[in-house]
Amino acid sequence: MKKGIFILFVIVFYVLRSEAQQDPQFTQYMYSDLLINPG
């Protein structure tokens, strides 16, 4: 039972980690259109 919970936790962790950074990171504010106009 504990092994199944551990495997489920690892799968959820990797899925959330893969979707964590979808927004591009720019070094300058002028290139980030999402921060200027999110709509």
mmCIF file as Biopython writes it, N, C-alpha, C and O atoms, coordinates in Angstrom:
data_model
#
loop_
_atom_site.group_PDB
_atom_site.id
_atom_site.type_symbol
_atom_site.label_atom_id
_atom_site.label_alt_id
_atom_site.label_comp_id
_atom_site.label_asym_id
_atom_site.label_entity_id
_atom_site.label_seq_id
_atom_site.pdbx_PDB_ins_code
_atom_site.Cartn_x
_atom_site.Cartn_y
_atom_site.Cartn_z
_atom_site.occupancy
_atom_site.B_iso_or_equiv
_atom_site.auth_seq_id
_atom_site.auth_asym_id
_atom_site.pdbx_PDB_model_num
ATOM 1   N N  . MET A ? 1  ? 0.825  -1.199 0.000   1.0 0.0 1  A 1 
ATOM 2   C CA . MET A ? 1  ? 0.000  0.000  0.000   1.0 0.0 1  A 1 
ATOM 3   C C  . MET A ? 1  ? 0.869  1.263  0.000   1.0 0.0 1  A 1 
ATOM 4   O O  . MET A ? 1  ? 0.591  2.211  -0.734  1.0 0.0 1  A 1 
ATOM 5   N N  . LYS A ? 2  ? 1.911  1.270  0.817   1.0 0.0 2  A 1 
ATOM 6   C CA . LYS A ? 2  ? 2.781  2.444  0.865   1.0 0.0 2  A 1 
ATOM 7   C C  . LYS A ? 2  ? 3.566  2.606  -0.428  1.0 0.0 2  A 1 
ATOM 8   O O  . LYS A ? 2  ? 3.867  3.724  -0.845  1.0 0.0 2  A 1 
ATOM 9   N N  . LYS A ? 3  ? 3.896  1.482  -1.060  1.0 0.0 3  A 1 
ATOM 10  C CA . LYS A ? 3  ? 4.630  1.559  -2.323  1.0 0.0 3  A 1 
ATOM 11  C C  . LYS A ? 3  ? 3.755  2.178  -3.415  1.0 0.0 3  A 1 
ATOM 12  O O  . LYS A ? 3  ? 4.243  2.958  -4.232  1.0 0.0 3  A 1 
ATOM 13  N N  . GLY A ? 4  ? 2.488  1.838  -3.430  1.0 0.0 4  A 1 
ATOM 14  C CA . GLY A ? 4  ? 1.567  2.410  -4.415  1.0 0.0 4  A 1 
ATOM 15  C C  . GLY A ? 4  ? 1.375  3.902  -4.218  1.0 0.0 4  A 1 
ATOM 16  O O  . GLY A ? 4  ? 1.323  4.659  -5.187  1.0 0.0 4  A 1 
ATOM 17  N N  . ILE A ? 5  ? 1.271  4.329  -2.965  1.0 0.0 5  A 1 
ATOM 18  C CA . ILE A ? 5  ? 1.131  5.756  -2.670  1.0 0.0 5  A 1 
ATOM 19  C C  . ILE A ? 5  ? 2.401  6.503  -3.074  1.0 0.0 5  A 1 
ATOM 20  O O  . ILE A ? 5  ? 2.333  7.613  -3.601  1.0 0.0 5  A 1 
ATOM 21  N N  . PHE A ? 6  ? 3.549  5.893  -2.825  1.0 0.0 6  A 1 
ATOM 22  C CA . PHE A ? 6  ? 4.816  6.521  -3.190  1.0 0.0 6  A 1 
ATOM 23  C C  . PHE A ? 6  ? 4.939  6.673  -4.706  1.0 0.0 6  A 1 
ATOM 24  O O  . PHE A ? 6  ? 5.371  7.718  -5.192  1.0 0.0 6  A 1 
ATOM 25  N N  . ILE A ? 7  ? 4.565  5.641  -5.445  1.0 0.0 7  A 1 
ATOM 26  C CA . ILE A ? 7  ? 4.626  5.708  -6.910  1.0 0.0 7  A 1 
ATOM 27  C C  . ILE A ? 7  ? 3.662  6.769  -7.438  1.0 0.0 7  A 1 
ATOM 28  O O  . ILE A ? 7  ? 4.000  7.512  -8.360  1.0 0.0 7  A 1 
ATOM 29  N N  . LEU A ? 8  ? 2.472  6.841  -6.861  1.0 0.0 8  A 1 
ATOM 30  C CA . LEU A ? 8  ? 1.508  7.858  -7.264  1.0 0.0 8  A 1 
ATOM 31  C C  . LEU A ? 8  ? 2.043  9.261  -6.977  1.0 0.0 8  A 1 
ATOM 32  O O  . LEU A ? 8  ? 1.883  10.166 -7.796  1.0 0.0 8  A 1 
ATOM 33  N N  . PHE A ? 9  ? 2.669  9.441  -5.834  1.0 0.0 9  A 1 
ATOM 34  C CA . PHE A ? 9  ? 3.252  10.732 -5.477  1.0 0.0 9  A 1 
ATOM 35  C C  . PHE A ? 9  ? 4.360  11.133 -6.450  1.0 0.0 9  A 1 
ATOM 36  O O  . PHE A ? 9  ? 4.449  12.296 -6.842  1.0 0.0 9  A 1 
ATOM 37  N N  . VAL A ? 10 ? 5.191  10.191 -6.835  1.0 0.0 10 A 1 
ATOM 38  C CA . VAL A ? 10 ? 6.279  10.480 -7.774  1.0 0.0 10 A 1 
ATOM 39  C C  . VAL A ? 10 ? 5.718  10.870 -9.141  1.0 0.0 10 A 1 
ATOM 40  O O  . VAL A ? 10 ? 6.222  11.796 -9.776  1.0 0.0 10 A 1 
ATOM 41  N N  . ILE A ? 11 ? 4.687  10.174 -9.593  1.0 0.0 11 A 1 
ATOM 42  C CA . ILE A ? 11 ? 4.076  10.492 -10.891 1.0 0.0 11 A 1 
ATOM 43  C C  . ILE A ? 11 ? 3.462  11.889 -10.869 1.0 0.0 11 A 1 
ATOM 44  O O  . ILE A ? 11 ? 3.651  12.666 -11.805 1.0 0.0 11 A 1 
ATOM 45  N N  . VAL A ? 12 ? 2.729  12.208 -9.804  1.0 0.0 12 A 1 
ATOM 46  C CA . VAL A ? 12 ? 2.112  13.532 -9.690  1.0 0.0 12 A 1 
ATOM 47  C C  . VAL A ? 12 ? 3.189  14.612 -9.626  1.0 0.0 12 A 1 
ATOM 48  O O  . VAL A ? 12 ? 3.032  15.680 -10.217 1.0 0.0 12 A 1 
ATOM 49  N N  . PHE A ? 13 ? 4.276  14.341 -8.917  1.0 0.0 13 A 1 
ATOM 50  C CA . PHE A ? 13 ? 5.367  15.312 -8.800  1.0 0.0 13 A 1 
ATOM 51  C C  . PHE A ? 13 ? 5.980  15.615 -10.163 1.0 0.0 13 A 1 
ATOM 52  O O  . PHE A ? 13 ? 6.234  16.777 -10.480 1.0 0.0 13 A 1 
ATOM 53  N N  . TYR A ? 14 ? 6.218  14.593 -10.965 1.0 0.0 14 A 1 
ATOM 54  C CA . TYR A ? 14 ? 6.829  14.822 -12.272 1.0 0.0 14 A 1 
ATOM 55  C C  . TYR A ? 14 ? 5.866  15.493 -13.240 1.0 0.0 14 A 1 
ATOM 56  O O  . TYR A ? 14 ? 6.296  16.280 -14.084 1.0 0.0 14 A 1 
ATOM 57  N N  . VAL A ? 15 ? 4.575  15.201 -13.140 1.0 0.0 15 A 1 
ATOM 58  C CA . VAL A ? 15 ? 3.602  15.862 -14.009 1.0 0.0 15 A 1 
ATOM 59  C C  . VAL A ? 15 ? 3.517  17.345 -13.667 1.0 0.0 15 A 1 
ATOM 60  O O  . VAL A ? 15 ? 3.504  18.189 -14.564 1.0 0.0 15 A 1 
ATOM 61  N N  . LEU A ? 16 ? 3.459  17.668 -12.381 1.0 0.0 16 A 1 
ATOM 62  C CA . LEU A ? 16 ? 3.396  19.070 -11.983 1.0 0.0 16 A 1 
ATOM 63  C C  . LEU A ? 16 ? 4.700  19.791 -12.304 1.0 0.0 16 A 1 
ATOM 64  O O  . LEU A ? 16 ? 4.687  20.973 -12.648 1.0 0.0 16 A 1 
ATOM 65  N N  . ARG A ? 17 ? 5.804  19.102 -12.196 1.0 0.0 17 A 1 
ATOM 66  C CA . ARG A ? 17 ? 7.095  19.720 -12.499 1.0 0.0 17 A 1 
ATOM 67  C C  . ARG A ? 17 ? 7.225  20.015 -13.988 1.0 0.0 17 A 1 
ATOM 68  O O  . ARG A ? 17 ? 7.823  21.019 -14.373 1.0 0.0 17 A 1 
ATOM 69  N N  . SER A ? 18 ? 6.674  19.155 -14.818 1.0 0.0 18 A 1 
ATOM 70  C CA . SER A ? 18 ? 6.784  19.375 -16.258 1.0 0.0 18 A 1 
ATOM 71  C C  . SER A ? 18 ? 5.890  20.516 -16.727 1.0 0.0 18 A 1 
ATOM 72  O O  . SER A ? 18 ? 6.158  21.118 -17.767 1.0 0.0 18 A 1 
ATOM 73  N N  . GLU A ? 19 ? 4.830  20.827 -15.975 1.0 0.0 19 A 1 
ATOM 74  C CA . GLU A ? 19 ? 3.938  21.921 -16.348 1.0 0.0 19 A 1 
ATOM 75  C C  . GLU A ? 19 ? 4.224  23.193 -15.569 1.0 0.0 19 A 1 
ATOM 76  O O  . GLU A ? 19 ? 3.467  24.158 -15.674 1.0 0.0 19 A 1 
ATOM 77  N N  . ALA A ? 20 ? 5.285  23.217 -14.798 1.0 0.0 20 A 1 
ATOM 78  C CA . ALA A ? 20 ? 5.519  24.344 -13.902 1.0 0.0 20 A 1 
ATOM 79  C C  . ALA A ? 20 ? 5.971  25.588 -14.643 1.0 0.0 20 A 1 
ATOM 80  O O  . ALA A ? 20 ? 5.605  26.694 -14.246 1.0 0.0 20 A 1 
ATOM 81  N N  . GLN A ? 21 ? 6.746  25.449 -15.692 1.0 0.0 21 A 1 
ATOM 82  C CA . GLN A ? 21 ? 7.327  26.615 -16.348 1.0 0.0 21 A 1 
ATOM 83  C C  . GLN A ? 21 ? 6.881  26.664 -17.799 1.0 0.0 21 A 1 
ATOM 84  O O  . GLN A ? 21 ? 7.583  26.187 -18.691 1.0 0.0 21 A 1 
ATOM 85  N N  . GLN A ? 22 ? 5.719  27.239 -18.027 1.0 0.0 22 A 1 
ATOM 86  C CA . GLN A ? 22 ? 5.211  27.381 -19.385 1.0 0.0 22 A 1 
ATOM 87  C C  . GLN A ? 22 ? 5.452  28.781 -19.937 1.0 0.0 22 A 1 
ATOM 88  O O  . GLN A ? 22 ? 5.541  28.955 -21.152 1.0 0.0 22 A 1 
ATOM 89  N N  . ASP A ? 23 ? 5.560  29.782 -19.063 1.0 0.0 23 A 1 
ATOM 90  C CA . ASP A ? 23 ? 5.797  31.148 -19.501 1.0 0.0 23 A 1 
ATOM 91  C C  . ASP A ? 23 ? 7.284  31.342 -19.776 1.0 0.0 23 A 1 
ATOM 92  O O  . ASP A ? 23 ? 8.116  30.942 -18.961 1.0 0.0 23 A 1 
ATOM 93  N N  . PRO A ? 24 ? 7.631  31.948 -20.905 1.0 0.0 24 A 1 
ATOM 94  C CA . PRO A ? 24 ? 9.052  32.196 -21.174 1.0 0.0 24 A 1 
ATOM 95  C C  . PRO A ? 24 ? 9.596  33.264 -20.239 1.0 0.0 24 A 1 
ATOM 96  O O  . PRO A ? 24 ? 8.894  34.209 -19.881 1.0 0.0 24 A 1 
ATOM 97  N N  . GLN A ? 25 ? 10.828 33.106 -19.857 1.0 0.0 25 A 1 
ATOM 98  C CA . GLN A ? 25 ? 11.467 34.076 -18.979 1.0 0.0 25 A 1 
ATOM 99  C C  . GLN A ? 25 ? 12.402 34.946 -19.804 1.0 0.0 25 A 1 
ATOM 100 O O  . GLN A ? 25 ? 13.316 34.448 -20.461 1.0 0.0 25 A 1 
ATOM 101 N N  . PHE A ? 26 ? 12.163 36.248 -19.762 1.0 0.0 26 A 1 
ATOM 102 C CA . PHE A ? 26 ? 12.989 37.201 -20.481 1.0 0.0 26 A 1 
ATOM 103 C C  . PHE A ? 26 ? 13.856 37.960 -19.489 1.0 0.0 26 A 1 
ATOM 104 O O  . PHE A ? 26 ? 13.461 38.179 -18.344 1.0 0.0 26 A 1 
ATOM 105 N N  . THR A ? 27 ? 15.025 38.353 -19.932 1.0 0.0 27 A 1 
ATOM 106 C CA . THR A ? 27 ? 15.903 39.109 -19.047 1.0 0.0 27 A 1 
ATOM 107 C C  . THR A ? 27 ? 15.530 40.580 -19.023 1.0 0.0 27 A 1 
ATOM 108 O O  . THR A ? 27 ? 15.904 41.301 -18.097 1.0 0.0 27 A 1 
ATOM 109 N N  . GLN A ? 28 ? 14.794 41.034 -20.036 1.0 0.0 28 A 1 
ATOM 110 C CA . GLN A ? 28 ? 14.374 42.431 -20.069 1.0 0.0 28 A 1 
ATOM 111 C C  . GLN A ? 28 ? 12.855 42.496 -20.093 1.0 0.0 28 A 1 
ATOM 112 O O  . GLN A ? 28 ? 12.194 41.660 -20.709 1.0 0.0 28 A 1 
ATOM 113 N N  . TYR A ? 29 ? 12.309 43.501 -19.413 1.0 0.0 29 A 1 
ATOM 114 C CA . TYR A ? 29 ? 10.862 43.631 -19.265 1.0 0.0 29 A 1 
ATOM 115 C C  . TYR A ? 29 ? 10.182 43.955 -20.592 1.0 0.0 29 A 1 
ATOM 116 O O  . TYR A ? 29 ? 9.024  43.588 -20.790 1.0 0.0 29 A 1 
ATOM 117 N N  . MET A ? 30 ? 10.877 44.635 -21.506 1.0 0.0 30 A 1 
ATOM 118 C CA . MET A ? 30 ? 10.242 45.103 -22.739 1.0 0.0 30 A 1 
ATOM 119 C C  . MET A ? 30 ? 9.874  43.956 -23.682 1.0 0.0 30 A 1 
ATOM 120 O O  . MET A ? 30 ? 9.033  44.144 -24.561 1.0 0.0 30 A 1 
ATOM 121 N N  . TYR A ? 31 ? 10.471 42.792 -23.528 1.0 0.0 31 A 1 
ATOM 122 C CA . TYR A ? 31 ? 10.186 41.665 -24.403 1.0 0.0 31 A 1 
ATOM 123 C C  . TYR A ? 31 ? 9.033  40.800 -23.896 1.0 0.0 31 A 1 
ATOM 124 O O  . TYR A ? 31 ? 8.566  39.910 -24.606 1.0 0.0 31 A 1 
ATOM 125 N N  . SER A ? 32 ? 8.579  41.055 -22.683 1.0 0.0 32 A 1 
ATOM 126 C CA . SER A ? 32 ? 7.549  40.208 -22.090 1.0 0.0 32 A 1 
ATOM 127 C C  . SER A ? 32 ? 6.169  40.801 -22.347 1.0 0.0 32 A 1 
ATOM 128 O O  . SER A ? 32 ? 5.725  41.687 -21.617 1.0 0.0 32 A 1 
ATOM 129 N N  . ASP A ? 33 ? 5.492  40.313 -23.384 1.0 0.0 33 A 1 
ATOM 130 C CA . ASP A ? 33 ? 4.152  40.802 -23.698 1.0 0.0 33 A 1 
ATOM 131 C C  . ASP A ? 33 ? 3.120  40.318 -22.686 1.0 0.0 33 A 1 
ATOM 132 O O  . ASP A ? 33 ? 2.097  40.974 -22.492 1.0 0.0 33 A 1 
ATOM 133 N N  . LEU A ? 34 ? 3.364  39.201 -22.049 1.0 0.0 34 A 1 
ATOM 134 C CA . LEU A ? 34 ? 2.403  38.660 -21.092 1.0 0.0 34 A 1 
ATOM 135 C C  . LEU A ? 34 ? 2.317  39.529 -19.839 1.0 0.0 34 A 1 
ATOM 136 O O  . LEU A ? 34 ? 1.238  39.668 -19.262 1.0 0.0 34 A 1 
ATOM 137 N N  . LEU A ? 35 ? 3.425  40.110 -19.414 1.0 0.0 35 A 1 
ATOM 138 C CA . LEU A ? 35 ? 3.400  40.969 -18.237 1.0 0.0 35 A 1 
ATOM 139 C C  . LEU A ? 35 ? 2.773  42.318 -18.540 1.0 0.0 35 A 1 
ATOM 140 O O  . LEU A ? 35 ? 2.167  42.934 -17.663 1.0 0.0 35 A 1 
ATOM 141 N N  . ILE A ? 36 ? 2.913  42.783 -19.776 1.0 0.0 36 A 1 
ATOM 142 C CA . ILE A ? 36 ? 2.366  44.091 -20.134 1.0 0.0 36 A 1 
ATOM 143 C C  . ILE A ? 36 ? 0.857  43.992 -20.358 1.0 0.0 36 A 1 
ATOM 144 O O  . ILE A ? 36 ? 0.108  44.828 -19.851 1.0 0.0 36 A 1 
ATOM 145 N N  . ASN A ? 37 ? 0.402  42.996 -21.100 1.0 0.0 37 A 1 
ATOM 146 C CA . ASN A ? 37 ? -1.012 42.851 -21.422 1.0 0.0 37 A 1 
ATOM 147 C C  . ASN A ? 37 ? -1.402 41.376 -21.305 1.0 0.0 37 A 1 
ATOM 148 O O  . ASN A ? 37 ? -1.302 40.637 -22.285 1.0 0.0 37 A 1 
ATOM 149 N N  . PRO A ? 38 ? -1.842 40.940 -20.131 1.0 0.0 38 A 1 
ATOM 150 C CA . PRO A ? 38 ? -2.209 39.530 -19.979 1.0 0.0 38 A 1 
ATOM 151 C C  . PRO A ? 38 ? -3.513 39.160 -20.678 1.0 0.0 38 A 1 
ATOM 152 O O  . PRO A ? 38 ? -3.769 37.980 -20.918 1.0 0.0 38 A 1 
ATOM 153 N N  . GLY A ? 39 ? -4.340 40.150 -21.009 1.0 0.0 39 A 1 
ATOM 154 C CA . GLY A ? 39 ? -5.609 39.881 -21.657 1.0 0.0 39 A 1 
ATOM 155 C C  . GLY A ? 39 ? -5.398 39.605 -23.125 1.0 0.0 39 A 1 
ATOM 156 O O  . GLY A ? 39 ? -6.360 39.353 -23.851 1.0 0.0 39 A 1 
#
